[in-house]
Amino acid sequence: MIKTQEPLTAELQEKLSKLEEYLKGLGSLAVGFSGGVDSSFLLVVAHEVLGDRVIAVTNADASVPERELKEAKAFCEARGIRQVICAVNPMSEEEYRHNGPDRCYFCKHGIFSEVKRVAEENGISYAAEGSNMDDLGDYRPGLRAVEELSVKSPLREAGLTKAEIREISKAMGLPTWSKPAYACLASRFVYGEEITEEKLHMIDLAESFLIEQGFLEERVRMHGNLARIEVPAKDISRLAADEMREKIYLKFKEIGFFFVTLDLHGYQTGSMNATIMKNP
């Protein structure tokens, strides 16, 4: 049984035990590991249950910020978890570059095909990913690839939500429990706008700059040569203050954006999906 630094409610303990039993039944596992809240939690629990029969498989391409890759490496090194870095380039897929509503499907299919290949190469029985119950309520074409490739989804098998994963992660002492939600940089483009490595790099630089200014929950959405900044409503006034506004504007212009705007609705995950949903 996983030991926690803080007590869990009976319901959370039951779900954690269910997750442990499910993982034990798999025998060995290659976890698609991004370093986010969900995959970090899954990887640690799987490592506690299965030991060295677990490996982390992390993809490194232009859609992954360098800061995220460094954190993922440090996380595994600190816990003695074997990590394999692969380089699946989604740019090789025309459907990905053209950025249709099903872009994520082609990306995930390529990545998890590689995770399965790495698993087989290392004598690992199964591949797994870290989606939770909340992901079933959003537009997630990537989950179709997960199903087609028979990739396991242990957190959903245990019935865990994002909030519950954060709560258990906190009780376990994981530093990722309070980490802001993360999605690959390709999700910052309006559907139909072609994705290029140059544009991904621009977004990476812009978001890294916002983080350096203390905006830990943020998104920079790209609409052609316009950057639309999203921060939580509570941070809008700080970002819009004259000195900060001017600093961000000048930096974004330096990066290559012609226009810089602030979304008055505030930060929201998956906001680009509003362009394809009936009720945005």
PAZAPA-4460 file (N, C-alpha, C; in steps of 0.05 Angstrom, whole numbers, plus 32768, in hexadecimal, padded with zeros to 4 digits):
% residues 280
    n_x    n_y    n_z   ca_x   ca_y   ca_z    c_x    c_y    c_z   seq   type   mol
   8011   7FE8   8000   8000   8000   8000   8012   8019   8000     1      M     A
   800A   802D   7FEF   8019   8046   7FED   8016   8055   8008     2      I     A
   802D   805E   8013   802C   806E   802B   802A   808B   8024     3      K     A
   8019   809A   8032   8017   80B6   802E   8020   80C6   8047     4      T     A
   8028   80DE   8042   8031   80EF   8058   801A   80FB   8067     5      Q     A
   8003   80FC   805A   7FEB   8107   8066   7FD4   80F2   8063     6      E     A
   7FC1   80F0   8075   7FAC   80DC   8072   7F99   80E3   805B     7      P     A
   7F8E   80CE   804F   7F7B   80D2   8039   7F5F   80CB   8043     8      L     A
   7F4B   80D6   8036   7F30   80CE   803C   7F2C   80B1   8033     9      T     A
   7F17   80A4   803E   7F12   8088   8037   7F0E   8084   8019    10      A     A
   7F00   8098   800D   7EFB   8096   7FF0   7F15   8097   7FE0    11      E     A
   7F26   80AA   7FE7   7F3F   80AC   7FD9   7F52   8094   7FDD    12      L     A
   7F52   808A   7FF6   7F62   8073   7FFC   7F58   805B   7FEC    13      Q     A
   7F3E   8059   7FE9   7F32   8043   7FD9   7F3B   8045   7FBC    14      E     A
   7F3A   805D   7FB1   7F42   8061   7F95   7F60   805B   7F91    15      K     A
   7F70   8064   7FA4   7F8D   805F   7FA3   7F93   8041   7FA4    16      L     A
   7F85   8033   7FB5   7F88   8016   7FB7   7F80   8008   7F9D    17      S     A
   7F6A   8012   7F91   7F61   8007   7F78   7F76   800B   7F62    18      K     A
   7F82   8022   7F62   7F97   8028   7F4F   7FAF   8015   7F53    19      L     A
   7FB7   8011   7F6C   7FCD   8000   7F72   7FC8   7FE3   7F68    20      E     A
   7FB0   7FDA   7F6E   7FA9   7FBE   7F66   7FA8   7FBB   7F47    21      E     A
   7F9E   7FD0   7F3A   7F9E   7FCF   7F1D   7FBA   7FCE   7F11    22      Y     A
   7FCC   7FDF   7F1C   7FE7   7FDF   7F13   7FF6   7FC5   7F18    23      L     A
   7FF0   7FBA   7F30   7FFD   7FA1   7F37   7FF5   7F8B   7F23    24      K     A
   7FDC   7F8C   7F1A   7FD3   7F78   7F06   7FE0   7F7B   7EEB    25      G     A
   7FEA   7F92   7EE5   7FF7   7F96   7ECB   8013   7F89   7ECA    26      L     A
   8020   7F88   7EE1   803A   7F7B   7EE2   8052   7F8D   7EDB    27      G     A
   8051   7F9A   7EC5   8066   7FAD   7EBD   805A   7FC2   7EAB    28      S     A
   8066   7FDA   7EAB   8059   7FF0   7E9E   806C   8005   7E94    29      L     A
   8066   8010   7E7C   8075   8027   7E71   8061   803E   7E72    30      A     A
   8067   8052   7E82   8055   8069   7E86   805D   8080   7E73    31      V     A
   804A   8089   7E63   804F   80A1   7E53   8050   80B9   7E67    32      G     A
   8068   80C3   7E6B   806D   80D6   7E81   8074   80F2   7E76    33      F     A
   8063   8105   7E7C   8068   8121   7E74   8073   8132   7E8A    34      S     A
   8070   8129   7EA3   8078   8139   7EBA   8062   814A   7EC6    35      G     A
   804A   8146   7EBB   8032   8154   7EC5   8027   8147   7EDE    36      G     A
   8012   8153   7EE9   8006   8149   7F02   7FFE   812C   7F00    37      V     A
   7FF0   8125   7EEB   7FE4   810A   7EE9   7FF9   80F4   7EE3    38      D     A
   800A   80F9   7ECF   801E   80E4   7EC8   8033   80E1   7EDE    39      S     A
   8039   80F7   7EED   804C   80F5   7F03   8041   80E3   7F19    40      S     A
   8028   80E8   7F20   801A   80D8   7F34   8019   80BB   7F2C    41      F     A
   8011   80B5   7F13   800F   809A   7F09   802A   808C   7F0A    42      L     A
   803F   809A   7F01   805A   808F   7F00   8064   8087   7F1C    43      L     A
   8060   8099   7F30   8069   8093   7F4B   805B   807C   7F57    44      V     A
   8040   807B   7F54   8031   8065   7F5F   8039   804B   7F52    45      V     A
   803C   804B   7F37   8044   8033   7F28   805F   802A   7F31    46      A     A
   8072   803D   7F36   808D   8036   7F3F   808C   802A   7F5B    47      H     A
   807B   8034   7F6C   8078   8029   7F87   806E   800C   7F86    48      E     A
   805C   8007   7F73   804F   7FED   7F71   8060   7FD9   7F62    49      V     A
   806C   7FE2   7F4C   807A   7FD0   7F3A   8098   7FD2   7F3A    50      L     A
   80A3   7FE6   7F47   80C0   7FE9   7F49   80CD   7FED   7F2E    51      G     A
   80E3   7FDE   7F28   80F2   7FE2   7F10   80E4   7FD6   7EF7    52      D     A
   80CC   7FCC   7EFB   80BC   7FC3   7EE4   80AC   7FDA   7ED8    53      R     A
   80B2   7FF2   7EE0   80A5   800A   7ED6   80BB   801C   7EC9    54      V     A
   80B5   8026   7EB1   80C6   803A   7EA5   80B5   8052   7E9D    55      I     A
   80C1   8069   7E9D   80B4   8082   7E93   80BD   8087   7E77    56      A     A
   80AB   808D   7E65   80B1   8093   7E49   80A8   80B0   7E43    57      V     A
   80BB   80C1   7E3E   80B5   80DE   7E3A   80BC   80E6   7E1E    58      T     A
   80A9   80F3   7E11   80AF   80FD   7DF5   80BA   8119   7DF6    59      N     A
   80CE   811E   7DE5   80DA   8138   7DE3   80D8   8142   7DC6    60      A     A
   80C8   8156   7DC2   80C6   8162   7DA7   80C0   8180   7DAB    61      D     A
   80BC   818E   7D95   80B9   81AB   7D96   80A0   81B4   7DA5    62      A     A
   808C   81A3   7DA9   8074   81AA   7DB7   8077   81A7   7DD5    63      S     A
   808E   819D   7DDE   8093   819A   7DFB   80A6   81B0   7E04    64      V     A
   809E   81C1   7E16   80B0   81D6   7E20   80C9   81CA   7E2E    65      P     A
   80DF   81D6   7E2A   80F8   81CC   7E36   80F6   81CA   7E54    66      E     A
   80E8   81DD   7E61   80E5   81DD   7E7E   80D6   81C4   7E87    67      R     A
   80C2   81BB   7E77   80B3   81A3   7E7F   80C5   818A   7E7C    68      E     A
   80D5   8189   7E68   80E7   8172   7E64   80FB   8170   7E7A    69      L     A
   8106   8187   7E82   811A   8187   7E98   810D   817E   7EB2    70      K     A
   80F5   8187   7EB8   80E7   817F   7ED0   80E1   8161   7ED0    71      E     A
   80D9   8156   7EB9   80D3   813A   7EB7   80EB   8129   7EBC    72      A     A
   8102   8132   7EB1   811B   8123   7EB6   8123   8124   7ED3    73      K     A
   8121   813B   7EDF   8129   813E   7EFB   8117   812E   7F0D    74      A     A
   80FD   812C   7F07   80EA   811D   7F17   80F2   80FF   7F17    75      F     A
   80F9   80F4   7F00   8100   80D8   7EFF   811B   80D3   7F0C    76      C     A
   812E   80E5   7F08   8149   80E1   7F14   8147   80E1   7F33    77      E     A
   8136   80F3   7F3E   8133   80F5   7F5B   8128   80DC   7F67    78      A     A
   8118   80CD   7F57   810B   80B5   7F62   8116   809B   7F58    79      R     A
   812C   809D   7F49   8139   8085   7F3F   8127   8075   7F2C    80      G     A
   8117   8083   7F1C   8106   8076   7F09   8113   8078   7EED    81      I     A
   8115   8061   7EE0   8121   8061   7EC5   8110   8070   7EB2    82      R     A
   811C   8081   7EA2   810E   8092   7E8F   811A   808E   7E73    83      Q     A
   8109   808B   7E5F   8111   808A   7E44   8107   80A3   7E36    84      V     A
   8119   80B2   7E2A   8111   80CA   7E1A   810F   80C2   7DFD    85      I     A
   80F8   80C6   7DF1   80F4   80C0   7DD5   80EF   80DA   7DC6    86      C     A
   80F1   80D8   7DAC   80EE   80F1   7D9B   80DB   80EB   7D84    87      A     A
   80C1   80EA   7D8B   80AD   80E7   7D76   80A6   8103   7D6C    88      V     A
   80AB   8108   7D53   80A6   8123   7D48   808B   8124   7D3B    89      N     A
   8077   8130   7D48   805C   8131   7D3C   805B   8141   7D22    90      P     A
   8070   8152   7D1E   8071   8162   7D05   8072   8151   7CEC    91      M     A
   8079   8138   7CEF   807B   8126   7CD8   805F   811F   7CCE    92      S     A
   804A   8124   7CDF   802F   811E   7CD8   8022   8137   7CCC    93      E     A
   8019   8134   7CB3   800C   814B   7CA5   7FF3   8154   7CB4    94      E     A
   7FE4   8141   7CBF   7FCB   8147   7CCD   7FD1   8157   7CE6    95      E     A
   7FE8   8152   7CF3   7FF0   8161   7D0B   7FF7   817E   7D03    96      Y     A
   8007   8181   7CEF   8010   819B   7CE7   7FF9   81AD   7CDE    97      R     A
   7FE5   81A1   7CD1   7FCE   81B0   7CC8   7FBA   81B7   7CDE    98      H     A
   7FBE   81AA   7CF6   7FB0   81B2   7D0E   7F92   81B2   7D0C    99      N     A
   7F87   819C   7D03   7F6A   8199   7D04   7F61   8192   7D20   100      G     A
   7F47   8190   7D24   7F3C   818A   7D3F   7F46   8170   7D4A   101      P     A
   7F4F   815D   7D39   7F58   8143   7D43   7F77   8142   7D43   102      D     A
   7F84   8159   7D44   7FA1   815A   7D45   7FAD   8148   7D5B   103      R     A
   7FA1   814A   7D72   7FAB   813B   7D8A   7FAB   811D   7D85   104      C     A
   7F99   8113   7D75   7F98   80F7   7D6F   7FB1   80ED   7D62   105      Y     A
   7FBA   80FC   7D4D   7FD2   80F4   7D3E   7FEB   80F6   7D50   106      F     A
   7FEC   810B   7D61   8003   810E   7D72   8004   80F7   7D87   107      C     A
   7FEE   80F2   7D94   7FED   80DD   7DA8   7FF2   80C1   7D9C   108      K     A
   7FE8   80BD   7D84   7FEC   80A3   7D77   8009   809E   7D73   109      H     A
   8017   80B3   7D6A   8034   80B0   7D65   8043   80AB   7D7F   110      G     A
   803D   80BB   7D93   804B   80B9   7DAD   8047   809E   7DBA   111      I     A
   802D   8096   7DBC   8028   807D   7DCA   802F   8064   7DBA   112      F     A
   8031   8066   7DA0   803D   8051   7D90   805A   804D   7D98   113      S     A
   8068   8063   7D9D   8084   8062   7DA6   8086   8058   7DC2   114      E     A
   8074   8060   7DD4   8074   8056   7DF0   8071   8037   7DEF   115      V     A
   805F   802D   7DDF   805B   8011   7DDD   8074   8003   7DD2   116      K     A
   8081   8010   7DBE   8099   8004   7DB3   80AF   8002   7DC8   117      R     A
   80B2   8018   7DD8   80C6   8018   7DED   80C0   8003   7E02   118      V     A
   80A6   8000   7E08   809E   7FEB   7E1C   80A6   7FCF   7E12   119      A     A
   809F   7FCA   7DF9   80A6   7FAF   7DEE   80C4   7FAA   7DED   120      E     A
   80D3   7FBF   7DE6   80F0   7FBD   7DE5   80FC   7FB7   7E00   121      E     A
   80EF   7FBF   7E15   80F9   7FBC   7E30   80EB   7FA6   7E40   122      N     A
   80DB   7F95   7E32   80CE   7F7F   7E3F   80B8   7F87   7E52   123      G     A
   80AC   7F9E   7E4C   8096   7FA9   7E5D   807B   7FA1   7E51   124      I     A
   8069   7F98   7E61   8050   7F8D   7E57   803C   7FA1   7E4C   125      S     A
   803A   7FB9   7E59   8025   7FCC   7E52   8030   7FE8   7E51   126      Y     A
   8021   7FF9   7E41   8026   8016   7E40   800E   8023   7E4E   127      A     A
   8013   803A   7E5B   7FFE   8048   7E69   8000   8066   7E65   128      A     A
   7FEA   8074   7E69   7FEA   8091   7E67   7FDA   809C   7E7F   129      E     A
   7FDB   80B6   7E84   7FD1   80C1   7E9D   7FB7   80D1   7E9C   130      G     A
   7FA5   80CB   7E89   7F8C   80DA   7E89   7F7B   80D2   7EA1   131      S     A
   7F6B   80E5   7EAA   7F59   80E0   7EC2   7F3C   80E3   7EBA   132      N     A
   7F2A   80E1   7ECD   7F0D   80E1   7EC7   7F04   80FC   7EBB   133      M     A
   7F11   8112   7EC3   7F09   812C   7EB8   7F0E   812E   7E9A   134      D     A
   7F21   811F   7E90   7F28   8121   7E74   7F12   8116   7E62   135      D     A
   7F00   8106   7E6E   7EEA   80FB   7E5E   7ED5   8110   7E58   136      L     A
   7ED5   8127   7E66   7EC1   813B   7E62   7ECA   8151   7E4F   137      G     A
   7EE1   814F   7E43   7EEB   8163   7E31   7EF0   8156   7E16   138      D     A
   7EF5   8167   7E02   7EFB   815D   7DE7   7F18   8153   7DE7   139      Y     A
   7F1B   8138   7DE6   7F36   812C   7DE8   7F3A   8117   7DD2   140      R     A
   7F3F   8120   7DB9   7F43   810C   7DA4   7F5B   80FA   7DA9   141      P     A
   7F6E   8102   7DBA   7F84   80F1   7DC0   7F7C   80D7   7DCE   142      G     A
   7F66   80D7   7DDC   7F5D   80BF   7DEA   7F55   80A9   7DD6   143      L     A
   7F4D   80B1   7DBE   7F47   809E   7DA9   7F60   808E   7DA2   144      R     A
   7F77   809B   7DA0   7F90   808E   7D9A   7F97   807B   7DB1   145      A     A
   7F92   8083   7DCA   7F97   8073   7DE1   7F87   8059   7DE0   146      V     A
   7F6E   805B   7DD8   7F5D   8043   7DD6   7F66   8031   7DBF   147      E     A
   7F6C   803D   7DA8   7F74   802D   7D91   7F8D   801D   7D96   148      E     A
   7FA0   8029   7DA5   7FB9   801C   7DAB   7FB9   800A   7DC4   149      L     A
   7FA1   8009   7DD1   7F9E   7FF8   7DE9   7FB1   8001   7DFF   150      S     A
   7FB5   801C   7E01   7FC5   8027   7E17   7FB4   8028   7E30   151      V     A
   7FBF   8021   7E46   7FB0   8020   7E60   7FAD   803C   7E6B   152      K     A
   7F97   8041   7E79   7F91   805A   7E86   7F8B   8055   7EA4   153      S     A
   7F9F   804F   7EB4   7F9B   8046   7ED0   7F8C   805A   7EE1   154      P     A
   7F90   8074   7EDD   7F83   8088   7EEE   7F65   8088   7EE9   155      L     A
   7F5D   8083   7ED0   7F40   8082   7ECA   7F35   8067   7ED4   156      R     A
   7F45   8052   7ED3   7F3C   8038   7EDE   7F36   803A   7EFC   157      E     A
   7F45   804B   7F0A   7F41   804F   7F26   7F2C   8064   7F2C   158      A     A
   7F21   8072   7F17   7F0C   8086   7F1B   7F16   80A0   7F27   159      G     A
   7F2F   80A7   7F22   7F3B   80BF   7F2F   7F37   80D8   7F1E   160      L     A
   7F2F   80EE   7F2B   7F2D   8108   7F1E   7F47   8117   7F22   161      T     A
   7F49   812E   7F14   7F61   813E   7F17   7F64   8148   7F33   162      K     A
   7F4E   8152   7F3F   7F50   815C   7F5A   7F59   8147   7F6E   163      A     A
   7F4F   812E   7F6A   7F57   8118   7F7C   7F74   8111   7F78   164      E     A
   7F7D   8112   7F60   7F9A   810C   7F5A   7FAB   8120   7F68   165      I     A
   7FA3   8139   7F66   7FB3   814E   7F74   7FB3   814A   7F92   166      R     A
   7F9C   8143   7F9D   7F9A   813F   7FBA   7FAB   8127   7FC4   167      E     A
   7FAA   8111   7FB5   7FBB   80FA   7FBD   7FD8   8100   7FB9   168      I     A
   7FDF   810E   7FA3   7FFA   8116   7F9D   8006   8127   7FB4   169      S     A
   7FF5   8139   7FBE   7FFD   814A   7FD4   8003   8139   7FED   170      K     A
   7FF1   8127   7FF2   7FF4   8115   800A   800D   8104   8007   171      A     A
   8015   80FD   7FEE   802D   80ED   7FEA   8046   80FE   7FEA   172      M     A
   8043   8118   7FEB   805A   812A   7FEB   8066   812F   7FCF   173      G     A
   8057   812A   7FBA   8061   812F   7F9F   8061   814D   7F99   174      L     A
   8077   8157   7F8E   8078   8174   7F88   8065   817D   7F72   175      P     A
   805B   8169   7F63   804A   8170   7F4C   802D   8174   7F54   176      T     A
   8026   8170   7F6D   800A   8171   7F75   7FFD   818C   7F6E   177      W     A
   800D   81A2   7F6F   8002   81BC   7F6A   800B   81C8   7F4F   178      S     A
   8017   81B7   7F3F   8021   81C0   7F25   800A   81C9   7F13   179      K     A
   800C   81E0   7F06   7FF6   81E9   7EF4   7FF2   81D4   7EDD   180      P     A
   7FD9   81D3   7ED4   7FD2   81C1   7EBD   7FE4   81C8   7EA5   181      A     A
   7FEB   81B3   7E97   7FFD   81B8   7E80   7FF2   81A8   7E68   182      Y     A
   7FF3   81B4   7E51   7FED   81A7   7E38   8003   81AE   7E24   183      A     A
   8007   819D   7E10   801D   81A2   7DFD   8018   81BC   7DEE   184      C     A
   802E   81C8   7DE5   802D   81E3   7DD9   801C   81E4   7DC0   185      L     A
   8017   81CD   7DB3   8007   81CC   7D9B   7FEA   81D4   7DA1   186      A     A
   7FE2   81D1   7DBA   7FC6   81D8   7DC2   7FC2   81F7   7DC3   187      S     A
   7FD7   8206   7DBE   7FD4   8223   7DBF   7FCB   8230   7DA5   188      R     A
   7FC9   821F   7D90   7FC2   8229   7D76   7FA4   8227   7D70   189      F     A
   7F99   823B   7D63   7F7D   8239   7D5A   7F7C   8223   7D44   190      V     A
   7F68   8212   7D45   7F66   81FC   7D32   7F67   8207   7D15   191      Y     A
   7F76   81F9   7D05   7F79   8201   7CE9   7F92   8211   7CE3   192      G     A
   7F9E   821C   7CF8   7FB8   822B   7CF4   7FCF   8217   7CF4   193      E     A
   7FDF   8218   7CDF   7FF5   8205   7CDD   8009   8208   7CF4   194      E     A
   8011   81F1   7CFE   8024   81EF   7D14   8040   81ED   7D08   195      I     A
   8053   81FE   7D12   806F   81FC   7D09   8080   81FC   7D22   196      T     A
   8099   81F3   7D20   80AB   81F3   7D37   80B1   8210   7D3F   197      E     A
   80B2   8222   7D2C   80B7   823E   7D33   80A1   824A   7D44   198      E     A
   8088   8244   7D3E   8072   824E   7D4D   8071   8241   7D69   199      K     A
   8077   8227   7D6B   8078   821A   7D85   808E   8227   7D96   200      L     A
   80A4   822D   7D8A   80BA   823A   7D99   80B2   8256   7DA3   201      H     A
   80A3   8264   7D93   8099   827F   7D9B   8087   827D   7DB4   202      M     A
   8075   8269   7DB3   8063   8265   7DCA   8072   825D   7DE2   203      I     A
   8086   824B   7DDF   8096   8242   7DF5   80A4   825A   7E02   204      D     A
   80B0   826B   7DF2   80BE   8282   7DFD   80AB   8295   7E0B   205      L     A
   8094   8299   7DFF   8080   82AC   7E0B   8076   82A2   7E26   206      A     A
   806F   8288   7E27   8065   827D   7E40   807A   827B   7E55   207      E     A
   8092   8275   7E4D   80A8   8274   7E61   80AC   8290   7E6D   208      S     A
   80A9   82A5   7E5D   80AD   82C0   7E67   8097   82C7   7E7B   209      F     A
   807E   82BF   7E75   8068   82C4   7E88   806D   82B6   7EA2   210      L     A
   8077   829D   7EA1   807D   828E   7EB9   8092   829C   7EC9   211      I     A
   80A7   82A7   7EBC   80BC   82B6   7EC9   80B1   82CF   7ED7   212      E     A
   809B   82D9   7ECD   808F   82F1   7ED9   807B   82EA   7EF0   213      Q     A
   8079   82D0   7EF6   8069   82C7   7F0C   804D   82BD   7F04   214      G     A
   8047   82BC   7EEA   802C   82B2   7EE2   802F   8294   7EDD   215      F     A
   802A   8284   7EF1   802F   8268   7EF0   8019   8259   7EE1   216      L     A
   8001   8263   7EE2   7FEB   8258   7ED2   7FE7   826B   7EBA   217      E     A
   7FED   8263   7EA3   7FEC   8274   7E8B   7FEA   8264   7E72   218      E     A
   7FE1   8271   7E5D   7FE2   8266   7E42   7FE7   827D   7E2F   219      R     A
   7FF6   8278   7E1A   7FF8   828B   7E04   7FED   827E   7DEB   220      V     A
   7FD6   8287   7DE3   7FC8   827C   7DCC   7FD1   828B   7DB3   221      R     A
   7FD6   827D   7D9D   7FDF   828A   7D85   7FC9   828B   7D70   222      M     A
   7FC3   82A3   7D67   7FB0   82A8   7D51   7FBF   82B7   7D3B   223      H     A
   7FCC   82A8   7D29   7FDC   82B6   7D15   7FF4   82C4   7D22   224      G     A
   7FF6   82DE   7D1E   800C   82ED   7D2B   8003   82FB   7D44   225      N     A
   7FEC   82F2   7D4F   7FE2   82FE   7D68   7FE5   82EA   7D7F   226      L     A
   7FEE   82F3   7D96   7FF0   82E3   7DAE   7FD9   82EA   7DC1   227      A     A
   7FC9   82D7   7DC9   7FB4   82DB   7DDD   7FBC   82CF   7DF7   228      R     A
   7FC0   82DF   7E0B   7FCA   82D6   7E25   7FB2   82CF   7E37   229      I     A
   7FB3   82B8   7E43   7FA0   82B0   7E58   7FAE   82AD   7E72   230      E     A
   7FA4   82BA   7E87   7FAD   82B6   7EA2   7F93   82B4   7EB3   231      V     A
   7F94   82A9   7ECB   7F7D   82A8   7EDC   7F72   82C4   7EE1   232      P     A
   7F57   82C7   7EE5   7F4B   82E1   7EE9   7F58   82F1   7EFE   233      A     A
   7F61   82E4   7F14   7F6E   82F2   7F2A   7F88   8300   7F22   234      K     A
   7F94   82F6   7F0C   7FAF   8301   7F03   7FAC   8315   7EED   235      D     A
   7F94   8319   7EE3   7F91   832B   7ECC   7F9A   8348   7ED2   236      I     A
   7F92   8352   7EEA   7F99   836E   7EF1   7FB7   8371   7EF3   237      S     A
   7FC5   835D   7EFE   7FE2   835F   7F01   7FF0   835F   7EE6   238      R     A
   7FE6   834E   7ED3   7FF2   834D   7EB9   7FEC   8367   7EAA   239      L     A
   7FD4   8372   7EAE   7FCD   838A   7E9F   7FD8   83A4   7EAA   240      A     A
   7FE5   83A3   7EC2   7FF1   83BB   7ECD   8007   83C5   7EBA   241      A     A
   8009   83DF   7EB9   8019   83EC   7EA4   8035   83E0   7EA0   242      D     A
   8044   83DE   7EB6   8060   83D5   7EB4   8061   83B8   7EAA   243      E     A
   8051   83A6   7EB5   8051   838A   7EAD   8047   8387   7E90   244      M     A
   8031   8396   7E8A   8026   8394   7E6F   803A   839C   7E5A   245      R     A
   8049   83B1   7E5F   805D   83BB   7E4C   8074   83A7   7E49   246      E     A
   807D   839C   7E60   8092   8389   7E60   808B   8370   7E4F   247      K     A
   8073   8366   7E53   806A   834E   7E44   8066   8355   7E27   248      I     A
   805B   836C   7E21   8057   8374   7E05   8071   8375   7DF6   249      Y     A
   8085   8382   7E01   809F   8385   7DF4   80AC   8369   7DF0   250      L     A
   80AA   8358   7E04   80B6   833D   7E02   80A9   832D   7DEC   251      K     A
   808E   832E   7DEB   8080   831F   7DD7   8086   8329   7DBB   252      F     A
   8089   8343   7DB8   8090   834F   7D9E   80AC   8345   7D96   253      K     A
   80BE   8344   7DAA   80D9   833A   7DA5   80D9   831D   7D9C   254      E     A
   80C7   830D   7DA7   80C4   82F1   7DA0   80BA   82EE   7D84   255      I     A
   80A9   8301   7D7B   80A0   8300   7D5F   8082   8304   7D5B   256      G     A
   8073   8309   7D71   8057   830E   7D6E   8052   832B   7D65   257      F     A
   803F   8330   7D53   8038   834B   7D4A   8025   8358   7D5E   258      F     A
   8012   8349   7D68   7FFE   8353   7D7A   7FFD   8342   7D93   259      F     A
   7FF8   834F   7DAA   7FF7   8341   7DC4   7FDD   8349   7DD2   260      V     A
   7FCC   8336   7DD9   7FB3   833C   7DE6   7FB0   832C   7E00   261      T     A
   7F9E   8335   7E11   7F98   8328   7E2A   7F7B   831F   7E2A   262      L     A
   7F76   8305   7E2E   7F5B   82FA   7E2E   7F4D   8301   7E48   263      D     A
   7F37   8311   7E46   7F29   831A   7E5D   7F19   8304   7E6C   264      L     A
   7F15   82EE   7E5E   7F07   82D8   7E6B   7F19   82CA   7E80   265      H     A
   7F33   82CB   7E7B   7F46   82BF   7E8D   7F4E   82A3   7E83   266      G     A
   7F60   8297   7E92   7F6C   827D   7E8B   7F57   8267   7E8C   267      Y     A
   7F57   8256   7E77   7F46   823E   7E77   7F54   8229   7E66   268      Q     A
   7F54   8210   7E6F   7F60   81FB   7E60   7F4F   81F5   7E48   269      T     A
   7F5C   81EE   7E32   7F4E   81E6   7E1A   7F3D   81FB   7E0D   270      G     A
   7F44   8215   7E11   7F33   822A   7E06   7F30   822A   7DE8   271      S     A
   7F44   821F   7DDA   7F42   821D   7DBD   7F2C   820B   7DB4   272      M     A
   7F23   81F9   7DC5   7F0D   81E7   7DBE   7EF3   81F6   7DBB   273      N     A
   7EF1   820F   7DC5   7ED9   821E   7DC2   7ED2   8223   7DA4   274      A     A
   7EE6   8222   7D93   7EE1   8226   7D77   7ED4   820F   7D69   275      T     A
   7ED4   81F7   7D76   7EC7   81E0   7D6A   7EB0   81D4   7D7A   276      I     A
   7EAC   81E0   7D92   7E96   81D6   7DA4   7E7D   81E6   7D9E   277      M     A
   7E66   81DA   7DA2   7E4D   81E8   7D9C   7E46   81FD   7DB0   278      K     A
   7E4F   81F8   7DC9   7E49   820B   7DDE   7E63   8214   7DEC   279      N     A
   7E71   8227   7DE0   7E8B   8230   7DEB   7E87   823E   7E06   280      P     A
***
